Amino acid sequence: MRTTVPTSVVIVVPARNEADTLPACLASLRRARARAPVPTRIVVVLDDSTDASASMTGGEDVVTVRCRNVGAARAAGFKFAGAADPDALLLCTDADCEVEPDWVQ
């Protein structure tokens, strides 16, 4: 069995009104990205957010949807990521989570 190593990673973060938790989530993802062995992008999917979540994305890719469904928001992020980089390894985490620095390794 041959294992292939991805040449890039895209992390999708669905978020709906997550202004309280999104900054810590993104900070942890940025730490993980800095240690990643391959180029890593973060895509925040804002799902009908009415709070300040949009102002907290800090230059990451943003997709805006109005489905009010985390699965549909995640799918929209994966579709966006796949169109931009069809060979990327796709990862996902919730906007109220913080990942370990070696999460992408």
N, C-alpha and C positions, 0 to 999 in steps of 0.2 A: 504494500500500500504506500502510495506516494502522497506526502503532505505538501501542499503549497503554502507559501507564506504570502499574506496579502501585501500589496505594494502601497496601500493607503487604507485609512479607516475613517468612517463617518459615524459620529455619535448623534443620534436623534433624541431630542428632549421635548416631549409634548408638555405644554404648560397652559393652564387656564387659571388665571387669577392667582399666580404664585409669586407675587412681588415679595412676600416675606421670606421665601425659601430659595428662589432662583439665584440670587447672588452667591450664596454659599455653594449651591450645586455647580454653578459655572466656574467658580474659583477652584473647586476640586477637580473638575474636568480639565481646566487649563493646566493644573499641576500634572495631571495624568498625561495630557497631550505633550507637555514639555519632556516627559520621560519616554514617550512612545518611540519605538524603533522605526516607525514609518510616518509619513505625513498624515496628520489627523485633523479633521474638520469637525466643528460642532454646529449642528442645525437645531435651532429652537423653533418649535412649532407652536405658535400662539393660537390657541383655540378659543375664539370669542372672548378674549380677555377684556375686562373692563377696568382693571386696575393699572398700576404702573409697570407691569411686567415688560412691556415693549421697550421701556426706557432702560431696562437693566440688562439687555442682551450684549452690550459692550462690543459691538463690531462683529459678532458671530453672524452666520447666515440665519435669516429669519424667514419662515413661511407662515402666512396668516391664513387660518381657516375658520369657518363658523359651523362646526358640526357638533360641538359639545359632546364629544365622544372620544375617549382617550385612544381607543383602537383605530378609529378613523383618522385622528390627528397623527398618530404614529405612522400609519400607512401613507399619509400625505408627505411626511418627512422622508420616509424611505423612497417614495416615488421621486421626490426632489433630488435626493442624494444619488439615486440610481441614474437619473438623467445626467447629472453632472459628472459622475464617476462610476460607470457601470461595473468596474472590477473591484470596488472598495468593499472591505469587510464592514458590514453595518452592525452597529451596536445601539442599544437604547437604554436610557435610564429615566426615571421620573424626576420632575423638577424639585421635588422635596427630598431628594436623596443626595448624599455626598459619597463619591467613590474614593477608593484608595489610590495613592499616587502611582502604583504599578498596575492599575486596572486594565490599561490598554496593552500591556506587554504580553 
